[in-house]
Amino acid sequence: MNAPDDTVHQQAWLAAVAQYPVGSPLTGTVVHQAPFGVFLDVGLPGVKVLLEIIHYADAPEYDPANPPAAPFAVHHPALGETVTATVFGHLTREIRVSAKPIPALK
């Protein structure tokens, strides 16, 4: 049996997936920076939105045959900055977005 909080979070997650299907635009505010990307707040409690560094608009394309000698030198969006991106996937209570064009979604 699910606890009441689990049911509320599951309902919030299902609403988020319905509101932001793959291919849809999403605008959020940067609320956390990490070495691998930033998390956005889109006003949906219990739902994380992740913009990974490789999906920043100014990130170079990654070529596994020719990896960079140093970590990406990419501008992290600042805390409080508004970011617009495109949804490319859903994980458990996490929406994955990209600020780059996504070939499969064109």
C-alpha angles and dihedrals in degrees: 000000000000121000114239091252091053091053092049092049092047091051090048090050094050090049090050092052090049092047094045110033121176109288096027124123118247130191122197145156121252108246101164136025123205132173089256098046145299135290120226131209112221096169097264111123114224094015120109122206114200127197105186120210092248088059096054113117092241097044116115118243111265116237112190089201090057109029118185116267090224134029116281112284094214132148110251111215108251124251107273093022117135114236129189118202143153124256112240102166151358128226127176102310092335127105115205117212139180131206089201127079109272110220095208091053099049 
